[in-house]
């Protein structure tokens, strides 16, 4: 069984669909923390999980205190939003939840475009997997060599349910749409 770190974005929706296609009924772990797009992410998670309830084992939504000031740079501001230690914390929580649900693997949606972040690189994934083996689990990043454009194209070809994906870091508060300028939007992460 697979535990998928599930943000409600294109990357995690792809992974959930892939786990299902591979014959798993994944446990989806959505980590809620304070940032400008939290409500949009949560809505995407809940809608996808409702549409696919018969194909997943469970959806766990946990609130975790994460200092994420970098995500609030301003609507339409270009560039990355780096939150130190976020994925370290997410994987630690995922190991705990995966153990509770009998999962042998944890999947994280790091992509080729995320390589600028220290906690999205192959060597980081290998280190987290080495640590998780203490609890008989494996951490994987199945799409770490793919771009978001490749992910979206492959999802479309396979007919994956990607409806309502939300990957923008800071939505426009007037239009309630993705900003179009943050790294996630410009890399094709927004489903708008």
Backbone as CSV, one residue per row, in Angstrom:
resi,resn,N_x,N_y,N_z,CA_x,CA_y,CA_z,C_x,C_y,C_z
1,UNK,0.850,-1.180,0.000,0.000,0.000,0.000,0.891,1.237,0.000
2,UNK,0.389,2.323,-0.616,1.152,3.557,-0.772,0.485,4.693,-0.007
3,UNK,1.279,5.496,0.675,0.827,6.750,1.278,1.323,7.869,0.360
4,UNK,0.398,8.652,-0.207,0.748,9.734,-1.116,0.600,11.056,-0.370
5,UNK,1.679,11.840,-0.310,1.571,13.197,0.203,0.752,13.972,-0.823
6,UNK,-0.427,14.426,-0.420,-1.450,14.897,-1.351,-1.815,16.347,-1.082
7,UNK,-1.268,17.244,-1.902,-1.507,18.677,-1.727,-2.735,19.162,-2.479
8,UNK,-3.212,18.371,-3.437,-4.297,18.819,-4.291,-3.794,19.463,-5.566
9,UNK,-2.476,19.427,-5.764,-1.882,19.978,-6.971,-1.717,18.926,-8.052
10,UNK,-1.264,19.380,-9.206,-1.083,18.504,-10.364,-0.175,17.321,-10.024
11,UNK,0.936,17.582,-9.323,1.910,16.528,-9.028,1.304,15.433,-8.154
12,UNK,0.637,15.844,-7.070,0.095,14.833,-6.157,-1.133,14.128,-6.746
13,UNK,-1.931,14.836,-7.537,-3.062,14.165,-8.192,-2.554,13.114,-9.180
14,UNK,-1.495,13.450,-9.895,-0.897,12.475,-10.808,-0.461,11.235,-10.020
15,UNK,0.234,11.452,-8.889,0.720,10.318,-8.099,-0.420,9.463,-7.558
16,UNK,-1.487,10.090,-7.093,-2.624,9.316,-6.582,-3.239,8.468,-7.691
17,UNK,-3.412,9.069,-8.866,-3.933,8.322,-10.011,-3.012,7.170,-10.388
18,UNK,-1.717,7.441,-10.373,-0.747,6.393,-10.736,-0.767,5.245,-9.722
19,UNK,-0.865,5.579,-8.443,-0.934,4.525,-7.419,-2.157,3.648,-7.648
20,UNK,-3.282,4.272,-7.984,-4.505,3.519,-8.270,-4.299,2.641,-9.498
21,UNK,-3.715,3.212,-10.538,-3.450,2.446,-11.765,-2.520,1.262,-11.482
22,UNK,-1.588,1.442,-10.539,-0.655,0.370,-10.180,-1.291,-0.695,-9.287
23,UNK,-2.559,-0.522,-8.951,-3.262,-1.532,-8.167,-3.336,-1.239,-6.680
24,UNK,-2.899,-0.081,-6.259,-2.962,0.288,-4.847,-4.237,1.077,-4.573
25,UNK,-4.723,0.970,-3.357,-5.759,1.873,-2.869,-5.030,2.800,-1.904
26,UNK,-4.503,3.922,-2.431,-3.597,4.735,-1.629,-4.257,5.416,-0.438
27,UNK,-3.436,5.659,0.570,-3.792,6.539,1.677,-3.301,7.916,1.250
28,UNK,-4.195,8.888,1.226,-3.818,10.250,0.869,-3.591,11.034,2.152
29,UNK,-2.444,11.691,2.246,-2.125,12.501,3.421,-2.021,13.957,2.987
30,UNK,-2.991,14.751,3.420,-2.987,16.184,3.136,-2.574,16.918,4.404
31,UNK,-1.489,17.648,4.316,-1.001,18.391,5.480,-1.446,19.838,5.340
32,UNK,-2.223,20.270,6.307,-2.772,21.616,6.325,-1.841,22.497,7.152
33,UNK,-1.446,23.621,6.574,-0.649,24.604,7.306,-0.989,25.982,6.764
34,UNK,-0.708,26.994,7.535,-1.116,28.348,7.171,-0.257,28.903,6.042
35,UNK,-0.909,29.182,4.912,-0.281,29.866,3.788,-1.388,30.408,2.901
36,UNK,-1.075,31.324,1.971,-2.128,32.003,1.210,-3.055,31.098,0.398
37,UNK,-2.598,29.952,-0.036,-3.433,29.086,-0.878,-4.008,27.891,-0.122
38,UNK,-3.909,27.878,1.197,-4.336,26.715,1.978,-5.791,26.320,1.709
39,UNK,-6.680,27.282,1.668,-8.096,26.964,1.457,-8.333,26.395,0.058
40,UNK,-7.605,26.898,-0.930,-7.748,26.412,-2.306,-7.216,24.980,-2.422
41,UNK,-6.070,24.737,-1.806,-5.512,23.372,-1.805,-6.479,22.407,-1.141
42,UNK,-6.979,22.806,0.034,-7.866,21.920,0.787,-9.131,21.607,-0.018
43,UNK,-9.679,22.617,-0.696,-10.867,22.382,-1.527,-10.555,21.400,-2.650
44,UNK,-9.398,21.548,-3.287,-9.007,20.627,-4.368,-8.876,19.202,-3.829
45,UNK,-8.280,19.055,-2.659,-8.106,17.748,-2.023,-9.464,17.105,-1.746
46,UNK,-10.338,17.851,-1.110,-11.630,17.299,-0.712,-12.477,16.915,-1.931
47,UNK,-12.449,17.740,-2.972,-13.232,17.440,-4.178,-12.694,16.199,-4.882
48,UNK,-11.372,16.095,-5.014,-10.795,14.931,-5.682,-11.084,13.661,-4.881
49,UNK,-10.893,13.744,-3.578,-11.124,12.570,-2.727,-12.592,12.133,-2.778
50,UNK,-13.504,13.082,-2.826,-14.926,12.727,-2.909,-15.234,12.013,-4.225
51,UNK,-14.659,12.512,-5.313,-14.905,11.882,-6.622,-14.281,10.492,-6.708
52,UNK,-13.238,10.253,-5.938,-12.485,8.996,-6.034,-12.540,8.168,-4.756
53,UNK,-13.528,8.411,-3.933,-13.624,7.755,-2.624,-13.587,6.236,-2.703
54,UNK,-14.157,5.679,-3.753,-14.192,4.216,-3.883,-12.869,3.641,-4.373
55,UNK,-11.897,4.500,-4.697,-10.613,4.031,-5.227,-9.448,4.279,-4.270
56,UNK,-9.718,4.912,-3.114,-8.655,5.182,-2.147,-8.962,4.481,-0.831
57,UNK,-7.924,4.251,-0.030,-8.136,3.639,1.290,-8.696,4.655,2.267
58,UNK,-8.059,5.834,2.303,-8.513,6.879,3.207,-7.859,8.201,2.839
59,UNK,-8.427,9.270,3.392,-7.868,10.605,3.291,-7.640,11.091,4.705
60,UNK,-6.412,11.432,5.020,-6.069,11.972,6.326,-5.662,13.423,6.130
61,UNK,-6.326,14.339,6.835,-5.980,15.759,6.787,-5.471,16.153,8.171
62,UNK,-4.209,16.507,8.251,-3.599,16.852,9.534,-3.073,18.281,9.492
63,UNK,-3.333,19.037,10.543,-2.805,20.393,10.651,-1.470,20.331,11.353
64,UNK,-0.465,20.953,10.737,0.895,20.932,11.257,1.410,22.376,11.271
65,UNK,2.027,22.802,12.366,2.562,24.169,12.387,3.832,24.270,11.537
66,UNK,3.737,25.030,10.460,4.865,25.245,9.561,5.014,26.757,9.378
67,UNK,6.206,27.272,9.579,6.463,28.689,9.324,6.629,28.848,7.825
68,UNK,5.668,29.497,7.180,5.649,29.555,5.717,5.526,30.981,5.193
69,UNK,6.180,31.922,5.854,6.103,33.326,5.436,6.544,33.512,3.985
70,UNK,7.486,32.717,3.516,7.995,32.849,2.149,6.909,32.629,1.103
71,UNK,5.820,31.956,1.464,4.752,31.707,0.502,3.889,32.946,0.285
72,UNK,4.034,33.944,1.132,3.218,35.155,1.040,4.013,36.331,0.468
73,UNK,4.704,36.111,-0.632,5.516,37.167,-1.242,4.674,38.244,-1.895
74,UNK,3.485,37.937,-2.279,2.617,38.888,-2.957,2.043,38.281,-4.219
75,UNK,0.803,38.583,-4.495,0.130,38.054,-5.676,0.865,38.505,-6.928
76,UNK,1.144,37.563,-7.798,1.789,37.865,-9.064,3.288,38.052,-8.990
77,UNK,3.863,37.870,-7.822,5.319,37.985,-7.685,5.967,36.738,-8.255
78,UNK,6.968,36.936,-9.091,7.664,35.819,-9.710,8.614,35.159,-8.724
79,UNK,8.984,33.929,-9.059,10.043,33.256,-8.327,9.583,32.161,-7.401
80,UNK,10.568,31.531,-6.766,10.288,30.401,-5.887,9.776,30.854,-4.526
81,UNK,9.130,29.954,-3.862,8.685,30.146,-2.477,9.285,28.991,-1.687
82,UNK,10.388,29.232,-1.021,11.080,28.170,-0.296,10.731,28.214,1.181
83,UNK,10.267,27.107,1.705,9.925,26.983,3.116,10.884,25.969,3.731
84,UNK,11.869,26.430,4.492,12.879,25.529,5.054,12.272,24.389,5.885
85,UNK,12.678,23.185,5.561,12.285,22.013,6.344,10.881,21.500,6.110
86,UNK,10.135,22.114,5.214,8.738,21.704,5.020,8.640,20.234,4.624
87,UNK,9.378,19.820,3.614,9.273,18.430,3.174,9.869,17.457,4.187
88,UNK,10.862,17.903,4.956,11.370,17.062,6.055,10.238,16.759,7.038
89,UNK,9.518,17.804,7.408,8.403,17.648,8.336,7.293,16.789,7.726
90,UNK,6.965,17.050,6.455,5.901,16.295,5.797,6.228,14.807,5.732
91,UNK,7.470,14.479,5.395,7.848,13.064,5.299,7.844,12.416,6.687
92,UNK,8.276,13.144,7.712,8.245,12.589,9.073,6.808,12.263,9.485
93,UNK,5.881,13.167,9.202,4.469,12.916,9.513,3.959,11.748,8.661
94,UNK,4.378,11.700,7.403,3.938,10.622,6.502,4.424,9.257,6.984
95,UNK,5.641,9.172,7.515,6.135,7.904,8.053,5.214,7.433,9.177
96,UNK,4.832,8.351,10.050,3.942,8.016,11.150,2.585,7.535,10.637
97,UNK,2.005,8.260,9.690,0.695,7.896,9.153,0.765,6.616,8.317
98,UNK,1.834,6.473,7.562,1.998,5.260,6.751,2.057,4.029,7.648
99,UNK,2.762,4.140,8.767,2.839,3.020,9.712,1.451,2.689,10.269
100,UNK,0.684,3.719,10.578,-0.661,3.510,11.129,-1.597,2.833,10.130
101,UNK,-1.332,3.025,8.840,-2.208,2.481,7.803,-1.618,1.281,7.067
102,UNK,-0.481,0.793,7.533,0.110,-0.391,6.917,0.702,-0.160,5.539
103,UNK,1.195,1.038,5.297,1.796,1.364,3.995,3.285,1.026,4.011
104,UNK,3.771,0.532,2.881,5.196,0.218,2.747,5.957,1.330,2.030
105,UNK,5.210,2.210,1.345,5.851,3.277,0.581,5.186,4.616,0.861
106,UNK,6.000,5.665,0.754,5.528,7.042,0.823,5.963,7.701,-0.476
107,UNK,5.005,8.321,-1.168,5.314,8.998,-2.424,5.187,10.494,-2.221
108,UNK,6.211,11.221,-2.675,6.221,12.678,-2.623,6.339,13.200,-4.057
109,UNK,5.665,14.298,-4.343,5.564,14.803,-5.707,6.657,15.761,-6.148
110,UNK,7.888,15.527,-5.759,8.995,16.359,-6.247,9.177,16.118,-7.744
111,UNK,9.424,17.201,-8.491,9.582,17.114,-9.946,10.958,17.612,-10.362
112,UNK,11.264,17.481,-11.642,12.543,17.958,-12.172,12.703,19.456,-11.938
113,UNK,11.612,20.199,-12.009,11.678,21.650,-11.821,11.878,22.052,-10.371
114,UNK,11.696,21.131,-9.462,11.873,21.418,-8.038,13.314,21.247,-7.566
115,UNK,14.222,20.878,-8.452,15.602,20.561,-8.065,16.323,21.728,-7.391
116,UNK,15.826,22.939,-7.536,16.428,24.088,-6.863,16.183,24.097,-5.365
117,UNK,15.236,23.314,-4.922,14.929,23.222,-3.495,15.708,22.044,-2.902
118,UNK,16.446,22.249,-1.818,17.256,21.159,-1.245,16.446,19.918,-0.867
119,UNK,15.173,20.105,-0.494,14.359,18.962,-0.063,13.495,18.395,-1.186
120,UNK,13.968,18.573,-2.415,13.290,17.990,-3.585,14.291,17.343,-4.534
121,UNK,15.489,17.128,-4.059,16.544,16.557,-4.900,16.655,15.048,-4.666
122,UNK,17.151,14.324,-5.670,17.267,12.864,-5.520,18.053,12.435,-4.280
123,UNK,19.124,13.142,-3.947,19.915,12.741,-2.772,19.130,12.931,-1.474
124,UNK,18.266,13.931,-1.429,17.414,14.130,-0.255,16.411,12.983,-0.140
125,UNK,15.806,12.602,-1.265,14.838,11.499,-1.270,15.526,10.211,-0.809
126,UNK,16.738,9.964,-1.307,17.478,8.760,-0.882,17.731,8.775,0.632
127,UNK,18.104,9.929,1.173,18.364,10.041,2.614,17.086,9.810,3.419
128,UNK,15.973,10.387,2.979,14.694,10.182,3.688,14.279,8.704,3.619
129,UNK,14.518,8.079,2.484,14.177,6.666,2.350,15.032,5.817,3.279
130,UNK,16.319,6.156,3.364,17.222,5.432,4.273,16.718,5.546,5.712
131,UNK,16.284,6.733,6.103,15.753,6.929,7.460,14.452,6.161,7.659
132,UNK,13.585,6.157,6.652,12.284,5.483,6.774,12.419,3.966,6.829
133,UNK,13.514,3.438,6.315,13.707,1.975,6.348,13.765,1.446,7.780
134,UNK,14.092,2.310,8.722,14.062,1.899,10.138,12.674,1.391,10.522
135,UNK,11.663,1.913,9.844,10.271,1.536,10.111,9.711,0.711,8.961
136,UNK,10.612,0.111,8.171,10.241,-0.796,7.077,9.408,-0.100,5.999
137,UNK,9.805,1.138,5.692,9.138,1.911,4.640,10.167,2.453,3.673
138,UNK,9.660,2.869,2.520,10.498,3.407,1.461,9.896,4.743,1.017
139,UNK,10.711,5.792,0.931,10.256,7.086,0.425,10.655,7.172,-1.036
140,UNK,9.687,7.512,-1.880,9.953,7.598,-3.319,9.424,8.917,-3.882
141,UNK,10.057,9.343,-4.947,9.622,10.521,-5.699,9.493,10.070,-7.161
142,UNK,8.407,9.394,-7.508,8.270,8.759,-8.821,8.312,9.706,-10.026
143,UNK,8.096,11.004,-9.804,8.073,11.941,-10.938,9.224,12.943,-10.868
144,UNK,10.264,12.612,-10.131,11.366,13.545,-9.915,12.139,13.872,-11.194
145,UNK,12.022,13.056,-12.205,12.709,13.315,-13.480,11.779,13.921,-14.525
146,UNK,10.549,14.229,-14.152,9.570,14.769,-15.101,9.302,16.249,-14.823
147,UNK,9.021,17.012,-15.881,8.578,18.385,-15.730,7.062,18.381,-15.518
148,UNK,6.532,19.498,-15.044,5.082,19.573,-14.850,4.343,19.458,-16.187
149,UNK,4.930,19.993,-17.222,4.310,19.867,-18.548,4.230,18.390,-18.942
150,UNK,5.309,17.634,-18.717,5.303,16.203,-19.024,4.274,15.467,-18.169
151,UNK,4.182,15.861,-16.909,3.220,15.234,-15.996,1.799,15.468,-16.493
152,UNK,1.490,16.710,-16.834,0.144,17.049,-17.314,-0.182,16.314,-18.609
153,UNK,0.785,16.249,-19.527,0.556,15.550,-20.799,0.324,14.061,-20.584
154,UNK,1.124,13.455,-19.708,0.970,12.020,-19.450,-0.364,11.736,-18.748
155,UNK,-0.732,12.609,-17.817,-2.017,12.445,-17.122,-3.170,12.514,-18.114
156,UNK,-3.091,13.446,-19.043,-4.144,13.591,-20.054,-4.220,12.339,-20.931
157,UNK,-3.045,11.850,-21.379,-3.019,10.646,-22.225,-3.611,9.437,-21.510
158,UNK,-3.370,9.334,-20.220,-3.856,8.185,-19.454,-5.294,8.363,-18.976
159,UNK,-5.849,9.548,-19.157,-7.221,9.797,-18.723,-7.353,9.941,-17.216
160,UNK,-6.294,10.363,-16.553,-6.325,10.531,-15.100,-7.281,11.660,-14.701
161,UNK,-7.880,11.512,-13.537,-8.735,12.550,-12.968,-7.829,13.628,-12.366
162,UNK,-7.741,14.761,-13.046,-6.916,15.884,-12.577,-7.786,17.116,-12.335
163,UNK,-9.075,16.937,-12.348,-10.005,18.050,-12.215,-9.861,18.792,-10.903
164,UNK,-9.789,20.115,-11.021,-9.732,20.966,-9.838,-8.374,21.081,-9.189
165,UNK,-7.317,20.571,-9.830,-5.976,20.667,-9.239,-5.633,22.118,-8.939
166,UNK,-5.001,22.338,-7.804,-4.590,23.681,-7.412,-3.124,23.648,-7.002
167,UNK,-2.282,24.399,-7.744,-0.858,24.410,-7.429,-0.279,25.810,-7.248
168,UNK,-1.081,26.856,-7.391,-0.586,28.225,-7.259,-0.229,28.535,-5.810
169,UNK,0.868,29.237,-5.614,1.306,29.592,-4.261,0.491,30.728,-3.651
170,UNK,0.060,31.667,-4.488,-0.640,32.826,-3.945,-1.732,33.291,-4.905
171,UNK,-2.964,32.819,-4.703,-4.062,33.174,-5.584,-4.390,34.662,-5.529
172,UNK,-4.953,35.138,-6.616,-5.393,36.524,-6.683,-6.647,36.661,-5.830
173,UNK,-6.632,37.522,-4.808,-7.791,37.615,-3.910,-9.027,38.244,-4.554
174,UNK,-8.859,38.925,-5.673,-9.991,39.541,-6.364,-10.647,38.548,-7.319
175,UNK,-9.830,37.911,-8.169,-10.377,36.976,-9.164,-10.538,35.564,-8.625
176,UNK,-9.860,35.260,-7.522,-9.853,33.918,-6.924,-9.270,32.881,-7.883
177,UNK,-8.390,33.315,-8.739,-7.731,32.453,-9.718,-6.236,32.421,-9.429
178,UNK,-5.517,31.435,-10.009,-4.065,31.380,-9.835,-3.401,32.686,-10.288
179,UNK,-2.302,33.041,-9.647,-1.634,34.315,-9.937,-1.017,34.353,-11.329
180,UNK,-0.569,33.196,-11.840,0.028,33.141,-13.160,1.497,33.502,-13.208
181,UNK,2.099,33.882,-12.086,3.492,34.334,-12.095,4.429,33.535,-11.196
182,UNK,3.908,32.878,-10.172,4.794,32.124,-9.278,5.386,30.927,-10.033
183,UNK,6.424,30.339,-9.483,7.070,29.207,-10.149,6.085,28.095,-10.505
184,UNK,5.194,27.770,-9.592,4.271,26.687,-9.851,3.375,26.985,-11.048
185,UNK,2.878,28.211,-11.147,2.017,28.587,-12.278,2.800,28.577,-13.585
186,UNK,4.005,29.167,-13.592,4.756,29.275,-14.842,5.305,27.926,-15.305
187,UNK,5.415,26.971,-14.394,5.901,25.631,-14.763,4.754,24.713,-15.178
188,UNK,3.559,25.221,-15.208,2.428,24.403,-15.644,1.721,23.696,-14.510
189,UNK,1.937,24.120,-13.277,1.303,23.455,-12.133,-0.139,23.817,-11.919
190,UNK,-0.567,24.939,-12.462,-1.946,25.348,-12.259,-2.844,24.651,-13.266
191,UNK,-4.004,24.247,-12.803,-4.957,23.553,-13.660,-5.966,24.524,-14.266
192,UNK,-5.689,25.806,-14.197,-6.597,26.810,-14.767,-6.504,26.803,-16.261
